[in-house]
Amino acid sequence: MTADTQGLLRALIGGALPNEHGFFGPFGGRFVPETLVPALDRFEAGARDALADAAFHNELRQHQETWVGRPTPLMYAPRLSEAWKAQVWLKREDLAHTGAHKINNALGQALIAKRIGAERIVAETGAGQHGVATAAACARVGLPCIVYMGAKDVERQAPNVVRMRRMGAEVRPVTTGDATLRSAVDEAIRHWVGDPQGTHYILGSAVGPHPFPWVVREFQKVIGIESRRQMLEQVHGLPDLAVACVGGGSNAIGFYHGFLGDSSVEMHGAEAGGVGAAVGQHAATMSGGTPGVLHGSRSMLLQDEDGQVSDTQSVSAGLDYPAIGPEHALLAHVGRVRYHAVRDGEAIAALDELSRLEGILPAVEPAHALALAKRLCEGRDHPTVLVNVCGRGDKDMPILTRLAEQEGR
Ligand SMILES: Cc1ncc(COP(=O)(O)O)c(C=O)c1O
């Protein structure tokens, strides 16, 4: 690490980043049409006010304890540990209400939306977990909710569409563009530009214009804070390795924030390696991307030489996105976190291994983190590894059923 990058990491840990323009070093910012600036300013002021208010934190904690089911458990995985020749610990975000970490952010933003007087919520979703979390949070606080979802994802994550509609949300399938998460974000932003005063956009990952990456991280930080405390209580030490999957990067950034200042903890992110290394076959942004602007912020991006955003492919709708949150771009830049591509096949094998050895069916997204953790344990002497199991696999039934049919099971 050079003195420069060390300074950036210190500034991040010390809370000086993002700066007043929303930049995490060279990444982040606000690249949006002028019509959105007042809405972003209002949201930023509302978030700063709420996050500095003890009454808001009390209200949030009550919802977390009685409705979300926090703290989520930290669990030792004995049979996986034996198989990997490691001490494997799992942070069970899959046990949070609605089945994934997405509820942490959706609830926090819905409470802020209520405080700033929003009349309705718009959201995007890929795997459907953020849509379900937002539908649930809107039901809880009493706000109407519209969710944009790529038509391809409506099909592969069908159970979540039913869940959202049952909780009163309107789901709008998006058939334009690649009909996945990227197009859903495009449509949600378009909707918001049309009514920036009445609507609050609950963005579901640590991406987008300032203040979203910062606000989303603040609400997901609970994962890392709890994990660190639970490791110290249950294991009497910190992990050697901390591993999470990275789509836009919300579960990972919240998880990493517990350990950023612990230099003994090596941190890694698993990106969607899809079916190959060629352009269009994966969504491994950090491994194959270059700096660019998408959806309102400057970060790492899968794009061609003319800045045209590349197509992506992944078995996991939640990781199938050509960009990554700006704070991750900074963490890679300063060398604090290393990012790796994990192919579809490796992830599905890890999903099966966790299911068979521990009786836990994870979502296909954290299955990427499990596969990477296994890879990282090889050649080390019984490392202590902590994996963020950020969601459960119920939503993946259509994909898993198709795979089982192909395998003749
Ligand atoms: C279970 C699960 N994990 C991970 C992700 C990826 O999102 P992020 O990188 O923001 O955590 C998603 C997104 O939909 C998800 O549903």
The ligand as a Tripos MOL2 file, in Angstrom:
@<TRIPOS>MOLECULE
LIG
   16    16     1     0     0
SMALL
NO_CHARGES

@<TRIPOS>ATOM
      1 C1        -29.7290  -13.0380   -1.5570 C.3       1 LIG1
      2 C2        -28.9770  -11.9630   -2.2710 C.ar      1 LIG1
      3 N1        -27.6630  -11.8570   -2.1040 N.ar      1 LIG1
      4 C3        -26.9230  -10.9260   -2.7190 C.ar      1 LIG1
      5 C4        -27.4990  -10.0130   -3.5870 C.ar      1 LIG1
      6 C5        -26.6180   -9.0120   -4.2500 C.3       1 LIG1
      7 O1        -26.8000   -7.7240   -3.8260 O.3       1 LIG1
      8 P1        -25.7240   -6.9340   -2.9870 P.3       1 LIG1
      9 O2        -24.4140   -7.0800   -3.7170 O.co2     1 LIG1
     10 O3        -26.2290   -5.5530   -2.9950 O.co2     1 LIG1
     11 O4        -25.6650   -7.5310   -1.6310 O.co2     1 LIG1
     12 C6        -28.8780  -10.0690   -3.8000 C.ar      1 LIG1
     13 C7        -29.5320   -9.1170   -4.6850 C.2       1 LIG1
     14 O5        -30.6160   -9.2120   -5.1040 O.2       1 LIG1
     15 C8        -29.6330  -11.0640   -3.1140 C.ar      1 LIG1
     16 O6        -30.9530  -11.1700   -3.2690 O.3       1 LIG1
@<TRIPOS>BOND
     1     1     2 1
     2     2     3 ar
     3     2    15 ar
     4     3     4 ar
     5     4     5 ar
     6     5     6 1
     7     5    12 ar
     8     6     7 1
     9     7     8 1
    10     8     9 2
    11     8    10 1
    12     8    11 1
    13    12    13 1
    14    12    15 ar
    15    13    14 2
    16    15    16 1
@<TRIPOS>SUBSTRUCTURE
     1 LIG1         1 GROUP 0 **** ****
